[in-house]
Amino acid sequence: MIIRVQYSNNVYDMISDIALQRLIDTRKIKTFYRYSEKRWIAVGADPLRKGVQVSVPHTGPERRATNPSKLFLASVE
């Protein structure tokens, strides 16, 4: 997907969606156009990601089979 962006020097450009996060992280863009909302998003002022869930490591007991072939053979016998 191609995204419209405005760099920090006020120059507009079209970039790939893959490059967007890198440009946000390096603070090279000021705004980008979010097609789903039909509006410009200001980096640092508007929320950048909706519904992002932080991955938390699982600390409970492992319930998955350690050897799936044994599980399959046990169900066939």
C-alpha positions in Angstrom: 0.0 0.0 0.0 1.2 3.5 -0.8 0.8 6.2 1.9 1.0 10.0 1.5 3.4 11.6 4.0 4.7 15.0 4.9 8.3 15.1 5.9 9.6 17.3 8.7 10.9 19.8 6.1 7.3 20.1 4.8 8.0 18.2 1.6 5.2 15.7 0.6 5.9 12.3 -0.8 4.3 8.8 -1.3 6.0 5.9 0.5 5.3 2.2 1.0 3.5 1.2 4.2 6.5 -0.9 5.1 8.7 2.3 5.3 6.1 4.2 7.4 7.1 2.8 10.9 10.8 3.4 10.2 10.2 7.0 9.2 8.0 7.6 12.3 10.7 6.0 14.6 13.4 8.2 13.1 11.2 11.3 13.3 11.5 12.1 9.6 7.8 12.6 9.0 5.5 15.1 10.5 2.1 13.8 9.2 0.7 10.9 7.1 -2.6 10.3 5.6 -4.7 7.5 7.1 -7.1 6.4 4.4 -9.3 4.5 6.8 -10.1 7.7 8.6 -9.8 10.0 5.6 -7.6 12.4 7.4 -4.0 13.4 8.1 -2.5 12.0 11.3 0.0 14.2 13.2 2.9 12.2 14.5 3.3 12.9 18.2 -0.2 14.4 18.6 -2.6 11.8 17.2 -2.8 8.1 18.2 -0.7 6.2 15.7 -1.9 2.6 16.2 -5.4 1.3 17.1 -5.8 -1.8 19.1 -2.1 -2.7 19.4 -1.7 -5.4 21.9 1.6 -5.8 23.7 2.8 -9.4 23.7 3.3 -10.7 27.3 5.2 -13.9 27.7 3.1 -16.8 28.9 4.1 -17.8 32.5 1.6 -20.7 33.1 2.1 -24.4 32.5 2.7 -25.6 28.9 -0.4 -27.4 27.7 0.6 -28.1 24.1 1.8 -31.5 23.2 5.6 -31.7 23.1 5.5 -34.4 20.5 2.4 -34.0 18.2 3.1 -37.3 16.5 2.6 -39.2 19.8 -0.7 -37.4 20.3 -1.9 -38.4 16.8 -0.8 -42.0 17.3 -2.5 -42.3 20.7 -5.8 -41.1 19.2 -5.6 -43.7 16.3 -5.0 -46.7 18.6 
